Amino acid sequence: MKSFLSEDFLLHSDTAKRLFFDHAEKMPIIDYHSHLPPSEIAEDKQFQNITDIWLKGDHYKWRAMRTLGIDERFITGESSDREKFDKWSYAIPYTVRNPLYHWSHMELKNYFGIIKLLRPETSDEIYSECNEYLKQPDFTAKQLLQRMDVRVVCTTDDPVDSLSDHERIKNQEFGIKVLPTFRPDSVYSFDHPESYNSYIDKLEEVTDNKINSLDSLLNALEKRIDFFHHLGCRLSDHGLKRMTSIGNGNINPETTFKLIRNGRTLTNEEAERLQFELLIQLGKLYDRYGWVQQFHLGAMRNPNSRMFHQFGEAAGFDSIGDYSQGVNLANFLNELDKTNQLPKTILYNLNPSDNALVATMAGNFNDGSVKGKVQFGTAWWFLDQKDGMEDQMNILSNMGLLSCFVGMLTDSRSFLSYPRHEYFRRILCNLIGNDIENGELPGDIDWFGKIVKDICYHNAREYFDFE
């Protein structure tokens, strides 16, 4: 019986071990999609305790604790940080075979050197030990990033954000690039005219640009894109349940925008047509600036209305959706490609039944101009686990080129989440190592070591062209 979380964790052959230890393990990290708060990097936050850094904001853990019947006061409620940690210590033994079990113990090991299993009887010791480390000056937000050899972090930022924290970081001569990502979801979220117009009013204010037409909205967005670009932004990101449809050609997007600006609720057809137009025009702007556009597709967000009203978004009440993706996605990519204005694009898929669809769709728009121009992105959210990662890489291998893959990201709000890159790298090396051991690939370790290093780091560095 192998011991848990040994140095050979997830590596099931000698070849997999060689690929990991000689090649993957040594590579730095480019975290091109995260939700880390830039304010905490700018202030180089010293975390109060392990609960502060580990449990606050982590809806993965919250969801598991609720499933176990733990009262909300120990999750997001008024209980003390110590009480919340004790409840997580109670919960974690019950998360076996969930990736939380692996991630949590990897985080304790990689950051704090703790190899004991977290459970109620070790809660006191581990809580105290972690907190002693977190008091030290080399356990601040910046130091935790450096500890994992992170070279680039891309945060997720709204177009109306001042990016003042990014300016502060830039002026601090911090050795790690911390760059914004343009996330304009609020620009085409038309469900509630009052809140939508309130948001557009904010966009007017930050751009000093009266927004009373579609052209003026696009002018304001271009101003913000230019502002983001000068602070190092090279990516946009979009969260959609599915790609919107071009819809009824008789619907005029300009007229539709004026309707909602006047407070009228849009029909589904009107909203679809306007959203499609905005995404097309944004795509053309991204192409002009040389950005990468990212699309996170397939999440069913907030289906539990009672919990949404109580806790808001990103609180652990979302799921995989079963939306039709193919036709709309093809139409959208084709509309930009027709005029050769399709920027580099990463497609993240949440419903595993659509993995092959997305992988082959990406191949339709790779035109030889850029290596891996349109990417089937890494396993995301509910698929961000061993089976999901293996499935994504197997499908990408079968229907595209794994060698062009830009690899892993954290998609996390936690400074302790970087062992997920190690998790991914071990799974990658094990996949390739097993094929070599089985005689399905040649035993050229140097060549496959190069492929592994490219996927872990070099492909992303080349693809995103961070200066």
Buried (B, 14 or more C-beta within 10 A) or exposed (E): EEEEBEEBBBBBBEBBBBBBBBBBBEBBBBBBBBBBBBBBBBBBBBBEBBBBBBBBBBBBBBBBBBEEEBEBEBBBEEBEBBBBBBBBBBBBEBBEEBBBBBBBBBBBBBBBEBEEBBBEEBBEEBBEBBBEBBEEEEBBBBBBBBBBBBBBBBBBBBBBBEBEBBEBBBEEEBEBBBBBBBBBBBBBBBEEBEEBBEBBEBBBEBBEBEBEEBEBBBBBBBBBBEBBBEBBBBBBBBBBBBBBBBBEEEBBBEEBBBBBBEEEBBBEBBBBBBBBBBBBBBBBBBBEBEBBBBBBBBBBEBEBEEBBEEBEEBBBBBBBBEBEBBEBBBBBBEBBBEEEBBBBBBBBBBBBEBBBBBBBBBEEBBEEEEBBBBBBBBBBBBBBBBEBBBBBBBBBBEBBEBBBBBBBBBBBBBBBBBBBBBBBBBBBBBBBBBBBBEEEBEEEBEEBBBBBBBBBBBBBBBBBEBE
